[in-house]
Amino acid sequence: MDDMLYTGHFYFDEEEVKKAFMDVYGNNLTQPGKLIIQVSKYNDWFDIYLEAGNKKYKFKKTKIHVFKQRVHDSDDKAVVIYDNHPQDGNDILNFIGE
């Protein structure tokens, strides 16, 4: 029985998001689209795409933290099990609007 809770935080690069939006939507701003996040079985590989119509943009600059803790543990017991930007340290990132 797996009594573990996994939480992922994704921090998108603002300039990359703007570029993705323009590349995918272009002049057709009202078309439906999808943000796709593919996660591997072991939570150690992620592919993130913006997709609309026949266009697709893969995000490469997204900073990702994945935490693991027991289901009934408090959040301060969570440990980082995936960090694709360790050079920045494991400090919690704060953004306007959070």
Secondary structure as the mmCIF struct_conf table of DSSP 4:
data_model
#
loop_
_struct_conf.conf_type_id
_struct_conf.id
_struct_conf.beg_label_comp_id
_struct_conf.beg_label_asym_id
_struct_conf.beg_label_seq_id
_struct_conf.end_label_comp_id
_struct_conf.end_label_asym_id
_struct_conf.end_label_seq_id
STRN STRN1 MET A 4 TYR A 11
HELX_RH_AL_P HELX_RH_AL_P1 GLU A 14 TYR A 25
TURN_TY1_P TURN_TY1_P1 GLY A 26 ASN A 27
TURN_TY1_P TURN_TY1_P2 LEU A 29 THR A 30
BEND BEND1 GLN A 31 GLN A 31
STRN STRN2 LYS A 34 VAL A 39
TURN_TY1_P TURN_TY1_P3 LYS A 41 TYR A 42
BEND BEND2 ASN A 43 ASN A 43
STRN STRN3 PHE A 46 ALA A 52
TURN_TY1_P TURN_TY1_P4 GLY A 53 ASN A 54
STRN STRN4 LYS A 55 LYS A 58
BEND BEND3 LYS A 61 LYS A 61
STRN STRN5 LYS A 63 ARG A 70
TURN_TY1_P TURN_TY1_P5 VAL A 71 HIS A 72
BEND BEND4 ASP A 73 ASP A 73
HELX_RH_3T_P HELX_RH_3T_P1 ASP A 75 LYS A 77
STRN STRN6 VAL A 79 ASP A 83
BEND BEND5 ASN A 84 ASN A 84
HELX_RH_3T_P HELX_RH_3T_P2 PRO A 86 ASP A 88
BEND BEND6 ASN A 90 ASN A 90
HELX_LH_PP_P HELX_LH_PP_P1 ASP A 91 LEU A 93
TURN_TY1_P TURN_TY1_P6 ILE A 96 GLY A 97
#
